[in-house]
Amino acid sequence: MGVFCIYWSFWPRIERPVRSRETATDRLRADLALSDIRGFTVRTLLLGCFGCASFVFLVAMAATGVAPVALCFAALAGYAPVAWVRGRAQRRRHNRRELWPDAVDHISSAVRAGLALPEALAQLAIRGPEELRPAFAGFAHDYRTTGDFQGCLDDLKARLADPVADRLIESLRLAREVGGTDLGRLLRTLSTFLRDDARTRAELEARQSWTVNAARLALVAPWLVLLMLATRGDSLRAYSSPTGVAVLVIGGGVSFLAYRLMRRIGRLPAEVRVMA
């Protein structure tokens, strides 16, 4: 048995890392949390998409009488609520990227002044950046009510739904549990890194914006032409035939794939919430 164990040790078993894959529902849930829309869930948003698509389909059918054309406009209208939520989340993410260095500086100053970590976080509800104050006000209220620092940190992380907030909260959690004198240095380093990252991303996004806008215009232009043709009933009769339906389906698929390909090629690497 000993010889066999020695023989077996020459081929150690390699554990394969388990990668958690983020689904579209998870991304949509994170966008809803970041956009700060009260009372909205993924199910509510999907119901809103269905309602918009149904309404536009009925209006288009009443105006044109051509079901394939009405379905195309209904599909575009059904995606509109999701696009609105994602656009709002993207704007708030961009704004927060410039606010987090100031928030980290406030926490670092409070720690150097001798405040406890819960008090340092709670004072951001008064002196912190305007957009981040409601989240930290909720943390202060929860901590005064329950006194559970770890649970309040989890609620704050879910409320903020931001990779920078995840790193900051986990650093404060670790400092609370094990102590140490390097928290001030860690916060100052994090603040410097966040400022450099925000400056670099702002330059890249400014150069990328014209490409994204051109792609959006190229995507919308054919459907605007179709909308103008909808004012002439004779021109829409061609789309009632199988050939016209095939043209609409192929055109929609090509437009969607080309837009997604452009976004994938030109998108900037986004921070992933590895500590969510």
C-alpha positions in Angstrom: 0.0 0.0 0.0 2.9 2.4 0.7 4.5 1.7 -2.6 1.1 2.2 -4.3 0.6 5.5 -2.6 4.0 6.7 -3.7 3.2 5.6 -7.2 -0.2 7.3 -7.1 1.4 10.6 -5.9 3.2 11.1 -9.2 -0.2 11.9 -10.8 -1.9 14.5 -8.6 -5.5 15.3 -9.3 -5.9 18.8 -10.7 -9.0 20.6 -9.5 -10.8 22.5 -12.2 -12.0 25.9 -11.1 -15.7 26.3 -11.1 -16.6 29.5 -13.0 -19.9 31.1 -12.2 -21.4 32.5 -15.4 -23.5 35.6 -15.2 -26.8 35.2 -17.0 -28.8 37.9 -18.7 -31.3 37.9 -15.8 -28.4 38.6 -13.4 -27.2 41.5 -15.5 -30.7 42.9 -15.8 -31.2 42.6 -12.1 -28.0 44.5 -11.5 -29.0 47.2 -13.9 -32.3 47.6 -12.1 -30.6 47.9 -8.7 -28.1 50.4 -10.1 -30.7 52.5 -11.9 -32.6 53.0 -8.6 -36.1 52.6 -10.0 -38.4 52.1 -7.0 -40.8 49.1 -7.1 -39.3 47.6 -10.3 -38.3 43.9 -10.5 -37.2 41.8 -13.5 -40.7 40.4 -13.8 -42.3 43.9 -13.7 -39.9 45.1 -16.4 -40.7 42.1 -18.6 -44.4 42.8 -18.2 -43.7 46.4 -19.2 -41.9 45.2 -22.3 -44.8 43.0 -23.2 -47.3 45.8 -22.6 -45.3 48.2 -24.9 -45.0 45.6 -27.6 -48.7 44.8 -27.5 -49.7 48.5 -27.6 -47.5 49.3 -30.5 -48.6 46.2 -32.4 -52.2 47.2 -32.1 -51.5 50.7 -33.2 -49.4 49.6 -36.1 -52.1 47.1 -37.2 -54.7 49.8 -37.1 -52.5 52.2 -39.1 -51.0 49.8 -41.7 -53.0 46.5 -41.6 -49.8 44.6 -42.3 -49.0 42.1 -39.6 -45.2 41.6 -40.4 -44.6 45.3 -40.3 -46.5 45.6 -37.1 -44.5 42.8 -35.5 -41.2 44.6 -36.4 -42.3 47.8 -34.7 -43.7 45.8 -31.8 -40.3 44.1 -31.3 -38.5 47.4 -31.3 -41.0 48.8 -28.8 -40.7 45.7 -26.6 -37.0 46.3 -26.2 -37.4 50.0 -25.4 -37.9 49.6 -21.6 -34.8 47.4 -21.3 -32.8 49.9 -23.3 -34.1 52.7 -21.0 -33.1 50.8 -17.8 -29.7 49.9 -19.2 -29.0 53.5 -20.4 -30.0 54.9 -17.0 -27.8 52.3 -15.2 -24.9 53.2 -17.5 -25.2 56.9 -16.8 -25.4 56.3 -13.1 -22.4 54.0 -13.3 -20.4 56.7 -15.2 -21.4 59.3 -12.6 -20.5 57.1 -9.7 -17.1 56.3 -11.2 -16.2 60.0 -10.6 -17.8 60.1 -7.1 -16.2 57.1 -5.5 -12.7 58.7 -5.0 -14.3 61.5 -3.0 -16.3 58.9 -0.9 -13.1 56.9 -0.2 -11.3 60.1 0.8 -14.2 60.9 3.3 -13.9 57.5 4.8 -10.1 57.7 5.1 -10.4 61.1 6.8 -13.0 59.8 9.2 -10.8 56.8 10.1 -7.8 59.1 10.7 -9.9 61.3 12.9 -10.6 58.3 15.1 -14.2 57.4 14.1 -15.3 53.8 14.2 -16.0 52.2 10.9 -19.8 52.3 11.2 -19.7 56.0 12.0 -17.3 56.6 9.1 -19.8 55.0 6.7 -22.8 56.7 8.3 -21.3 60.2 8.0 -21.3 59.7 4.2 -25.1 60.2 4.4 -24.4 63.8 5.3 -21.0 64.7 3.9 -20.6 62.3 1.1 -21.3 62.8 -2.6 -25.0 63.7 -3.3 -25.8 60.6 -5.4 -24.4 58.2 -2.9 -26.1 59.7 0.2 -29.4 57.7 0.0 -27.6 54.4 0.1 -25.4 55.3 3.1 -28.4 56.9 4.8 -30.1 53.5 4.6 -27.0 51.9 6.0 -27.0 54.3 9.0 -30.7 53.7 9.6 -30.2 49.9 9.5 -27.2 50.0 11.8 -29.0 52.2 14.4 -31.9 49.8 14.3 -30.2 46.4 14.4 -26.6 47.0 15.4 -25.5 44.2 13.0 -22.6 45.6 11.1 -22.0 42.6 8.9 -25.6 42.3 7.8 -25.8 46.1 7.2 -22.7 45.8 5.0 -24.4 43.1 3.0 -27.5 45.2 2.5 -25.4 48.2 1.5 -23.5 46.1 -1.0 -26.8 44.9 -2.6 -28.2 48.5 -2.6 -25.1 50.0 -4.3 -24.5 47.0 -6.8 -21.1 48.4 -7.8 -17.7 46.6 -8.1 -15.9 49.5 -6.4 -18.4 49.4 -3.5 -17.8 45.6 -3.2 -14.0 46.1 -2.9 -14.4 49.0 -0.4 -17.0 47.1 1.7 -15.0 43.9 1.9 -11.9 45.9 2.9 -13.8 47.5 5.7 -15.3 44.2 6.7 -11.8 42.6 6.9 -10.4 45.6 8.9 -13.4 45.3 11.3 -12.8 41.6 11.9 -9.0 41.3 12.1 -7.9 44.9 12.8 -4.7 46.4 11.5 -3.0 49.7 10.9 -2.9 49.6 7.1 -6.5 50.6 6.4 -5.6 54.3 5.9 -2.9 53.4 3.4 -5.3 51.0 1.6 -7.9 53.6 1.3 -5.5 56.2 0.0 -4.2 53.8 -2.6 -7.7 52.8 -3.7 -8.6 56.5 -4.1 -5.6 57.2 -6.3 -6.3 54.1 -8.4 -10.0 55.1 -8.9 -9.0 58.6 -10.0 -6.6 57.3 -12.6 -9.0 54.7 -13.8 -11.8 57.3 -14.2 -9.6 59.6 -16.1 -8.5 56.9 -18.5 -12.0 55.6 -19.1 -13.3 59.1 -19.8 -10.7 59.6 -22.5 -11.5 56.2 -24.1 -15.3 56.7 -23.9 -15.0 60.1 -25.6 -13.1 58.6 -28.5 -15.5 55.6 -28.7 -18.7 57.6 -28.6 -18.7 58.6 -32.3 -18.4 54.9 -33.3 -21.3 53.9 -31.1 -23.5 56.7 -32.3 -22.7 55.9 -36.0 -23.7 52.2 -35.3 -26.9 53.2 -33.7 -27.8 55.5 -36.6 -27.0 52.7 -39.1 -29.3 50.4 -37.1 -32.2 52.8 -36.9 -32.1 54.2 -40.4 -33.7 51.2 -42.3 -36.5 51.1 -39.8 -37.1 54.8 -40.1 -37.4 54.3 -43.9 -39.9 51.5 -43.2 -41.8 53.8 -40.9 -42.0 56.4 -43.6 -43.2 53.8 -46.1 -46.0 52.9 -43.6 -47.7 56.2 -44.6 -48.3 54.8 -48.0 -50.5 51.7 -48.0 -49.6 50.6 -51.5 -45.9 50.3 -50.6 -46.6 48.0 -47.6 -48.5 45.4 -49.6 -45.3 43.8 -50.7 -44.4 42.9 -47.2 -47.5 40.8 -46.8 -46.1 38.2 -49.2 -43.7 35.4 -48.0 -40.8 37.2 -49.8 -41.6 40.4 -48.0 -41.7 38.6 -44.7 -38.3 37.0 -45.5 -36.8 40.4 -46.3 -38.0 41.8 -42.9 -36.7 38.8 -41.0 -33.3 38.8 -42.7 -33.0 42.6 -42.4 -33.8 42.5 -38.7 -31.4 39.7 -38.1 -28.5 41.3 -40.0 -29.1 44.7 -38.2 -29.1 43.0 -34.8 -26.1 40.9 -35.4 -24.1 43.8 -36.9 -24.9 46.0 -34.0 -24.0 43.4 -31.4 -20.8 42.6 -33.3 -19.8 46.3 -33.3 -20.6 46.7 -29.6 -18.5 43.6 -28.8 -15.5 44.7 -30.8 -15.6 48.2 -29.5 -16.7 47.8 -25.9 -14.4 48.6 -23.0 -13.7 46.0 -20.4 -16.2 46.3 -17.6 -15.5 45.7 -14.0 -17.1 42.4 -12.8 -18.6 42.1 -9.3 -16.5 39.2 -8.1 -17.4 39.9 -4.5 -21.1 40.1 -4.9 
